Amino acid sequence: MTGMNNTTGRAVADVAHIRQSVRDILTTPIGSRAMRRDYGSLIPELIDQPMNPATRLRVMSASVSALVRWEPRIRVASVRLAVDAKGNAVVDIEGDRIDGPRPESLGPVSVALRG
């Protein structure tokens, strides 16, 4: 599938398009798209919550749920959440691309979470 790079406007395809899609899905608040109110993830609602074990689990769960629903080209293998001392959070996703003749690794996809 070919799409458009959301920064440069140039064509983007294959794994680069999937990585961009993953970032878009996880950082889009549910209810913010005019014609697709259910598109996105719950992560933006969780960003300013205390980063305790329950919130960490909710962020990881919201990541998997959104990707299963909105990105059929991948199968999520693992999700990790890293938070530094300043409170900056990054979700690291590993998975396989499953829309081709055989599964292939996406490699790590890192999504910075901002409040």
C-alpha positions as CSV (number, residue, x, y, z in Angstrom):
1,M,0.0,0.0,0.0
2,T,1.2,3.5,-0.9
3,G,0.4,6.6,1.1
4,M,1.7,10.1,1.7
5,N,4.4,11.0,4.2
6,N,2.7,13.2,6.8
7,T,5.8,15.4,7.0
8,T,7.1,15.8,3.5
9,G,4.1,15.0,1.4
10,R,6.1,12.5,-0.7
11,A,5.0,9.0,-1.4
12,V,5.6,6.4,1.3
13,A,5.1,2.6,1.0
14,D,5.6,-0.7,2.6
15,V,7.1,-0.8,6.1
16,A,7.6,3.0,6.2
17,H,3.8,3.4,5.6
18,I,3.0,0.9,8.3
19,R,5.3,2.6,10.8
20,Q,3.7,6.0,10.1
21,S,0.2,4.5,10.4
22,V,1.1,3.0,13.8
23,R,2.3,6.4,15.1
24,D,-0.8,8.0,13.8
25,I,-3.2,5.5,15.3
26,L,-1.5,5.6,18.8
27,T,-1.3,9.4,19.0
28,T,-4.8,10.2,17.7
29,P,-7.4,10.7,20.4
30,I,-10.6,8.8,19.9
31,G,-13.3,11.2,18.9
32,S,-11.0,13.7,17.2
33,R,-11.5,12.7,13.6
34,A,-14.6,14.3,12.0
35,M,-15.6,11.4,9.8
36,R,-14.1,8.6,11.9
37,R,-15.0,9.3,15.5
38,D,-13.9,5.9,16.7
39,Y,-10.4,6.1,15.0
40,G,-7.4,6.3,17.3
41,S,-6.4,5.1,20.7
42,L,-7.0,5.8,24.4
43,I,-3.4,6.7,24.9
44,P,-3.8,10.5,24.7
45,E,-6.2,10.2,27.6
46,L,-3.7,8.3,29.7
47,I,-0.6,10.5,29.1
48,D,-1.2,12.8,32.1
49,Q,-2.2,10.1,34.5
50,P,0.3,9.0,37.3
51,M,2.7,6.6,35.7
52,N,2.1,3.7,38.1
53,P,1.8,0.0,37.2
54,A,-1.9,0.3,36.4
55,T,-1.4,3.2,34.0
56,R,1.5,1.5,32.4
57,L,-0.7,-1.6,31.8
58,R,-3.5,0.6,30.4
59,V,-1.1,2.3,28.0
60,M,0.2,-1.1,26.7
61,S,-3.4,-2.5,26.5
62,A,-4.6,0.6,24.6
63,S,-1.7,0.2,22.2
64,V,-2.5,-3.4,21.3
65,S,-6.3,-2.8,21.2
66,A,-6.0,0.2,18.8
67,L,-3.5,-1.6,16.5
68,V,-5.6,-4.8,16.3
69,R,-8.6,-2.7,15.3
70,W,-7.0,-0.2,13.0
71,E,-3.9,-1.7,11.5
72,P,-4.7,-5.1,9.9
73,R,-1.3,-5.3,8.1
74,I,0.5,-6.2,11.3
75,R,0.4,-8.7,14.2
76,V,1.8,-7.2,17.4
77,A,4.4,-9.4,19.2
78,S,5.3,-7.1,22.1
79,V,4.7,-3.7,23.6
80,R,7.0,-1.9,26.0
81,L,6.6,1.4,27.7
82,A,9.7,3.4,28.7
83,V,9.5,6.4,30.9
84,D,12.5,8.6,31.8
85,A,13.1,10.6,34.9
86,K,11.5,13.7,33.3
87,G,8.3,11.8,32.6
88,N,8.8,11.5,28.8
89,A,7.2,8.3,27.7
90,V,7.9,6.1,24.6
91,V,5.9,3.1,23.5
92,D,8.1,0.5,21.7
93,I,6.2,-1.9,19.5
94,E,7.5,-5.1,17.9
95,G,5.5,-7.1,15.4
96,D,5.3,-8.7,12.0
97,R,3.9,-7.5,8.8
98,I,1.3,-10.0,7.7
99,D,-0.2,-8.5,4.5
100,G,2.4,-10.1,2.2
101,P,3.1,-13.6,1.0
102,R,4.9,-14.4,4.3
103,P,5.2,-12.6,7.6
104,E,8.2,-10.3,8.0
105,S,9.5,-8.3,11.0
106,L,8.7,-4.6,11.2
107,G,11.6,-4.1,13.5
108,P,11.0,-1.8,16.5
109,V,8.5,1.0,16.1
110,S,9.0,3.7,18.7
111,V,6.2,6.2,19.4
112,A,6.9,9.2,21.6
113,L,4.0,10.2,23.8
114,R,3.4,13.8,24.5
115,G,1.0,15.5,26.8
